[in-house]
Amino acid sequence: MYCPSCGKPAEAGVRFCPVCGAQVSSGFAPGQGTGAAAYPPPGVYAQRKLVRPRYPRMIAGVCSGFALQFGWDVTLVRVITAALGVLTSGAVGLAYLVAWVIIPEAPYALPMAAAYPPPAAEAGPASTPPPPQPGSTAV
């Protein structure tokens, strides 16, 4: 068995690559278990954490967080939230403020390292100016 991420060999039956840490297998084979009750063990499928994403957000990202978590349309969630806010005389607005405080904000997504220009030290000798000659005057 080989890691699909880094290509290094991994022992049979391991769930994660010992080199890069990527998931190699789910740890569950469909033939395991007895009879029709052969379901994957609990915890095999990782659940995403509910966060307030930095994009696409309008006010605080609460509607966007719920829409992305459950796979709903963001615009539909926003319209339903606004309609319920009017119909409940602001109770949904209070719930929105509570969710704004409770739900954590998503971490910053940094660009890939390859997108940055190389450091000046690696640019080579052609990019550095020559040192001044002794006896010459610098302008």
C-alpha positions in Angstrom: 0.0 0.0 0.0 1.3 3.5 -0.9 0.3 6.9 0.4 -1.8 8.8 -2.2 -0.3 12.1 -1.1 3.4 11.6 -0.9 3.8 8.2 -2.6 5.8 6.6 0.2 5.1 2.9 1.1 2.9 2.3 4.1 2.1 -0.9 6.0 -1.2 -2.6 5.3 -3.9 -1.7 7.7 -2.6 1.7 8.8 -5.0 4.7 8.5 -2.5 7.5 8.2 0.8 7.9 6.4 3.8 7.8 8.8 5.7 10.3 6.7 3.3 13.0 5.8 0.3 12.2 8.0 -2.3 12.0 5.1 -5.1 9.6 5.4 -4.2 6.4 3.6 -7.4 4.3 4.3 -10.5 4.7 6.3 -9.6 1.8 8.5 -12.8 0.0 7.4 -13.2 -2.6 4.8 -16.8 -3.3 3.5 -16.3 -7.0 4.1 -15.6 -6.6 7.8 -18.2 -7.5 10.4 -20.9 -10.0 10.5 -24.1 -10.0 8.4 -25.9 -6.8 7.4 -24.7 -4.9 10.5 -21.2 -4.3 9.1 -21.1 -0.5 9.5 -18.0 1.6 9.9 -17.0 2.2 13.5 -17.9 5.5 15.1 -15.5 8.3 14.5 -14.3 7.1 11.1 -16.0 10.0 9.3 -14.7 13.3 10.5 -17.2 16.0 10.9 -16.5 19.6 9.9 -16.4 22.2 12.7 -19.0 24.9 12.5 -17.1 28.2 12.0 -17.9 31.7 10.7 -16.0 31.8 7.4 -14.2 35.0 6.4 -15.6 34.7 2.9 -18.6 34.9 1.9 -19.8 37.0 4.8 -22.1 39.9 4.9 -22.2 41.0 8.6 -20.6 38.4 10.9 -20.7 35.2 8.8 -23.3 33.3 10.9 -25.6 32.6 8.0 -22.6 31.7 5.8 -21.3 29.3 8.5 -24.6 27.4 8.7 -25.1 27.4 5.0 -21.6 25.9 4.4 -21.9 23.5 7.2 -25.2 21.9 6.0 -24.7 22.5 2.3 -27.5 25.0 1.9 -27.7 28.1 -0.4 -26.3 31.1 1.4 -28.8 33.5 -0.1 -31.7 31.3 1.0 -30.4 31.1 4.6 -30.0 34.9 4.7 -33.6 35.5 3.4 -35.1 33.1 5.8 -33.1 34.6 8.7 -34.3 38.1 7.7 -37.9 37.0 7.4 -37.9 35.2 10.7 -36.3 38.2 12.3 -39.2 40.4 11.2 -41.9 37.8 12.1 -40.5 37.0 15.6 -40.1 40.7 16.5 -36.3 40.4 16.7 -35.9 37.1 18.6 -33.9 35.7 15.6 -31.7 38.9 15.7 -30.9 38.1 19.4 -30.1 34.5 18.4 -27.9 35.8 15.6 -26.0 38.0 18.1 -25.5 35.0 20.4 -24.3 32.8 17.5 -21.9 35.6 16.5 -20.3 35.4 20.0 -20.4 31.6 20.3 -19.4 30.3 16.9 -15.6 30.7 16.4 -14.2 32.5 13.4 -12.4 30.5 10.7 -8.6 30.7 10.6 -6.9 32.9 8.0 -6.1 31.0 4.8 -2.6 31.9 3.8 -1.4 31.7 0.2 0.8 28.9 -0.9 4.6 29.4 -0.4 5.2 29.0 -4.1 3.3 32.2 -4.8 5.9 34.3 -3.1 9.0 35.6 -5.0 12.3 33.9 -4.0 14.3 35.6 -1.2 17.0 38.1 -2.2 19.7 35.7 -1.1 18.6 33.0 -3.6 18.2 35.5 -6.5 21.8 35.1 -7.6 24.9 37.3 -8.0 23.5 39.1 -11.0 20.9 41.0 -9.0 23.4 42.4 -6.5 25.3 45.5 -7.4 29.1 45.2 -7.6 31.1 46.5 -4.6 32.7 50.0 -5.1 36.3 50.0 -6.3 38.9 51.4 -4.0 39.9 55.0 -4.9 36.7 55.7 -6.8 34.1 58.2 -5.6 30.5 57.1 -5.2 27.9 59.5 -6.6 
